[in-house]
Amino acid sequence: MKAKVYVTLKKSIADPQGNAIQNALRKLGYTNVEEVWIGKLIELDLGDITADEAQAQLVKMCEGLLANTVIEEYKYELC
């Protein structure tokens, strides 16, 4: 079972990297870009477990290590 975990800042948290990229894109002529958020993608190979086991492990991993849930939110998908 493989999983992808996406971690991003919560919308209420300022994203200076996203702002810098947005400004750079505008300078390059992409004036329609209204907002940019930077995040991280974590890919995991969880071995031979069930989808229910994978989901339970992913929640524990995300809440315990992969995401700072005070300022970040996460979502995952099983592949």
Z-matrix of the N, CA and C atoms (Angstrom, degrees):
N
C 1 1.449
C 2 1.529 1 108.15
N 3 1.317 2 115.40 1 128.84
C 4 1.461 3 120.58 2 178.12
C 5 1.525 4 108.90 3 -113.20
N 6 1.322 5 115.32 4 153.13
C 7 1.461 6 120.37 5 -179.46
C 8 1.519 7 109.71 6 -141.15
N 9 1.329 8 114.65 7 151.42
C 10 1.454 9 121.98 8 171.83
C 11 1.518 10 107.17 9 -120.62
N 12 1.324 11 115.78 10 129.78
C 13 1.460 12 122.00 11 178.92
C 14 1.521 13 107.74 12 -114.40
N 15 1.317 14 116.04 13 128.07
C 16 1.463 15 122.50 14 178.48
C 17 1.524 16 107.99 15 -109.88
N 18 1.336 17 116.59 16 124.32
C 19 1.459 18 121.75 17 -179.70
C 20 1.520 19 107.99 18 -119.74
N 21 1.331 20 116.33 19 126.61
C 22 1.464 21 121.47 20 179.13
C 23 1.519 22 109.17 21 -136.92
N 24 1.327 23 114.70 22 160.08
C 25 1.453 24 119.04 23 174.61
C 26 1.523 25 110.02 24 -67.70
N 27 1.313 26 116.15 25 147.26
C 28 1.460 27 119.66 26 173.51
C 29 1.517 28 108.38 27 -64.14
N 30 1.311 29 116.56 28 152.04
C 31 1.465 30 121.56 29 -177.27
C 32 1.526 31 112.21 30 -59.80
N 33 1.323 32 118.04 31 -26.42
C 34 1.466 33 121.18 32 -178.21
C 35 1.530 34 112.83 33 -81.34
N 36 1.329 35 117.78 34 -4.09
C 37 1.469 36 122.66 35 -178.22
C 38 1.524 37 108.94 36 -102.31
N 39 1.326 38 116.64 37 131.96
C 40 1.467 39 121.52 38 178.23
C 41 1.533 40 109.87 39 -63.32
N 42 1.320 41 116.24 40 141.68
C 43 1.463 42 122.44 41 -179.73
C 44 1.529 43 108.86 42 -121.00
N 45 1.347 44 118.12 43 86.23
C 46 1.463 45 120.32 44 -177.42
C 47 1.522 46 113.70 45 -60.98
N 48 1.326 47 118.37 46 -34.84
C 49 1.467 48 120.57 47 177.25
C 50 1.525 49 110.62 48 -65.71
N 51 1.320 50 116.08 49 -43.82
C 52 1.455 51 120.23 50 177.81
C 53 1.520 52 111.35 51 -61.75
N 54 1.338 53 116.42 52 -41.21
C 55 1.464 54 120.62 53 178.33
C 56 1.526 55 111.43 54 -63.26
N 57 1.328 56 117.10 55 -41.15
C 58 1.461 57 120.96 56 179.69
C 59 1.532 58 110.80 57 -63.78
N 60 1.323 59 116.86 58 -42.15
C 61 1.458 60 120.33 59 178.76
C 62 1.527 61 110.51 60 -67.36
N 63 1.314 62 116.89 61 -40.99
C 64 1.465 63 120.33 62 177.68
C 65 1.521 64 110.91 63 -59.11
N 66 1.327 65 116.88 64 -45.93
C 67 1.468 66 120.40 65 178.96
C 68 1.530 67 111.18 66 -62.71
N 69 1.329 68 117.12 67 -41.60
C 70 1.461 69 120.65 68 179.51
C 71 1.535 70 110.63 69 -64.54
N 72 1.314 71 116.93 70 -41.30
C 73 1.465 72 120.17 71 178.66
C 74 1.526 73 111.04 72 -63.51
N 75 1.315 74 116.30 73 -39.99
C 76 1.470 75 119.35 74 177.88
C 77 1.524 76 111.18 75 -63.39
N 78 1.325 77 116.56 76 -40.16
C 79 1.465 78 120.13 77 178.25
C 80 1.523 79 111.54 78 -64.68
N 81 1.327 80 116.31 79 -27.25
C 82 1.464 81 121.09 80 177.90
C 83 1.527 82 112.08 81 -84.82
N 84 1.333 83 116.42 82 1.88
C 85 1.452 84 120.14 83 175.85
C 86 1.515 85 115.70 84 102.11
N 87 1.310 86 118.00 85 -0.06
C 88 1.467 87 121.37 86 179.10
C 89 1.527 88 109.47 87 -89.51
N 90 1.318 89 115.73 88 68.81
C 91 1.462 90 121.51 89 -173.49
C 92 1.524 91 113.06 90 -74.81
N 93 1.317 92 117.45 91 -12.20
C 94 1.462 93 120.37 92 178.98
C 95 1.527 94 113.30 93 -80.11
N 96 1.334 95 118.78 94 -9.77
C 97 1.465 96 121.88 95 -179.92
C 98 1.529 97 107.73 96 -73.75
N 99 1.330 98 115.91 97 112.46
C 100 1.450 99 120.69 98 -174.80
C 101 1.520 100 113.79 99 -89.30
N 102 1.334 101 117.70 100 -35.57
C 103 1.457 102 121.05 101 178.34
C 104 1.523 103 109.38 102 -151.82
N 105 1.332 104 115.43 103 151.50
C 106 1.462 105 121.72 104 177.46
C 107 1.524 106 107.82 105 -134.42
N 108 1.319 107 116.40 106 134.26
C 109 1.455 108 121.69 107 175.00
C 110 1.525 109 108.21 108 -122.87
N 111 1.294 110 115.67 109 139.07
C 112 1.459 111 121.77 110 177.74
C 113 1.529 112 107.97 111 -103.29
N 114 1.303 113 116.43 112 139.28
C 115 1.452 114 120.83 113 178.45
C 116 1.508 115 109.83 114 -145.03
N 117 1.314 116 114.85 115 -169.16
C 118 1.459 117 118.86 116 177.83
C 119 1.525 118 109.22 117 -133.53
N 120 1.305 119 114.54 118 149.24
C 121 1.460 120 123.13 119 177.03
C 122 1.517 121 107.21 120 -113.94
N 123 1.321 122 116.10 121 128.40
C 124 1.458 123 121.88 122 178.46
C 125 1.522 124 107.04 123 -120.85
N 126 1.325 125 116.90 124 122.37
C 127 1.456 126 121.51 125 178.77
C 128 1.520 127 108.92 126 -105.18
N 129 1.324 128 115.75 127 132.97
C 130 1.465 129 121.66 128 -176.54
C 131 1.518 130 110.61 129 -127.77
N 132 1.317 131 116.47 130 140.23
C 133 1.459 132 121.83 131 168.93
C 134 1.524 133 105.81 132 -105.87
N 135 1.315 134 116.86 133 111.70
C 136 1.460 135 121.85 134 -173.09
C 137 1.522 136 113.05 135 -94.89
N 138 1.304 137 117.10 136 4.04
C 139 1.458 138 119.78 137 178.48
C 140 1.517 139 111.56 138 78.65
N 141 1.307 140 115.55 139 -158.50
C 142 1.467 141 122.28 140 -174.14
C 143 1.532 142 109.96 141 -94.16
N 144 1.333 143 116.11 142 81.54
C 145 1.460 144 120.95 143 177.39
C 146 1.531 145 108.53 144 -130.08
N 147 1.314 146 115.80 145 166.22
C 148 1.463 147 119.96 146 179.79
C 149 1.531 148 110.06 147 -77.49
N 150 1.315 149 115.27 148 164.85
C 151 1.470 150 120.65 149 177.83
C 152 1.525 151 110.95 150 -62.16
N 153 1.329 152 117.47 151 -39.27
C 154 1.469 153 120.59 152 178.81
C 155 1.530 154 111.14 153 -63.63
N 156 1.334 155 116.71 154 -43.09
C 157 1.469 156 120.49 155 177.61
C 158 1.524 157 110.40 156 -63.98
N 159 1.325 158 116.55 157 -41.79
C 160 1.460 159 121.06 158 179.99
C 161 1.520 160 110.85 159 -61.64
N 162 1.320 161 117.08 160 -45.77
C 163 1.462 162 120.35 161 179.89
C 164 1.517 163 111.55 162 -61.88
N 165 1.324 164 117.28 163 -43.16
C 166 1.468 165 120.74 164 178.96
C 167 1.530 166 110.55 165 -62.42
N 168 1.318 167 117.09 166 -43.44
C 169 1.468 168 120.53 167 179.03
C 170 1.519 169 111.38 168 -65.87
N 171 1.322 170 116.86 169 -41.42
C 172 1.464 171 120.00 170 -178.33
C 173 1.521 172 111.87 171 -62.82
N 174 1.313 173 117.18 172 -41.62
C 175 1.462 174 119.86 173 178.04
C 176 1.530 175 109.98 174 -61.28
N 177 1.324 176 117.38 175 -45.53
C 178 1.469 177 120.80 176 179.14
C 179 1.527 178 111.18 177 -63.53
N 180 1.341 179 117.20 178 -41.96
C 181 1.467 180 120.80 179 179.03
C 182 1.522 181 111.28 180 -63.12
N 183 1.315 182 115.96 181 -45.97
C 184 1.462 183 120.33 182 -177.70
C 185 1.515 184 111.56 183 -66.14
N 186 1.317 185 116.26 184 -45.76
C 187 1.465 186 120.17 185 -177.48
C 188 1.527 187 111.75 186 -72.40
N 189 1.333 188 117.03 187 -27.03
C 190 1.456 189 120.07 188 -176.34
C 191 1.516 190 115.02 189 -94.79
N 192 1.350 191 118.09 190 -24.60
C 193 1.458 192 119.02 191 -173.43
C 194 1.531 193 114.45 192 -147.11
N 195 1.311 194 117.53 193 -47.46
C 196 1.461 195 120.12 194 -167.97
C 197 1.526 196 114.02 195 -72.96
N 198 1.323 197 118.21 196 -27.42
C 199 1.464 198 121.44 197 -179.33
C 200 1.524 199 109.93 198 -130.31
N 201 1.313 200 115.65 199 140.94
C 202 1.461 201 120.93 200 171.02
C 203 1.523 202 106.06 201 -89.14
N 204 1.323 203 116.41 202 96.43
C 205 1.460 204 120.34 203 -169.63
C 206 1.532 205 113.58 204 -69.30
N 207 1.317 206 118.13 205 -5.62
C 208 1.463 207 120.37 206 173.73
C 209 1.525 208 109.73 207 -71.73
N 210 1.346 209 116.63 208 -39.95
C 211 1.468 210 120.11 209 -176.10
C 212 1.528 211 113.64 210 -120.42
N 213 1.324 212 116.79 211 -8.25
C 214 1.459 213 119.85 212 -176.81
C 215 1.530 214 110.59 213 -122.29
N 216 1.327 215 114.05 214 155.50
C 217 1.451 216 120.53 215 171.56
C 218 1.521 217 107.46 216 -121.94
N 219 1.306 218 115.57 217 159.36
C 220 1.459 219 119.25 218 -178.60
C 221 1.516 220 109.76 219 -138.30
N 222 1.309 221 113.75 220 157.24
C 223 1.454 222 121.86 221 169.03
C 224 1.518 223 106.53 222 -144.59
N 225 1.300 224 116.16 223 158.28
C 226 1.462 225 119.32 224 -179.84
C 227 1.513 226 109.67 225 -141.07
N 228 1.302 227 113.67 226 160.18
C 229 1.461 228 120.48 227 174.79
C 230 1.522 229 108.20 228 -137.17
N 231 1.299 230 115.46 229 142.43
C 232 1.449 231 121.26 230 175.41
C 233 1.513 232 108.59 231 -92.80
N 234 1.325 233 115.63 232 136.69
C 235 1.470 234 120.47 233 -176.38
C 236 1.525 235 110.19 234 -113.34
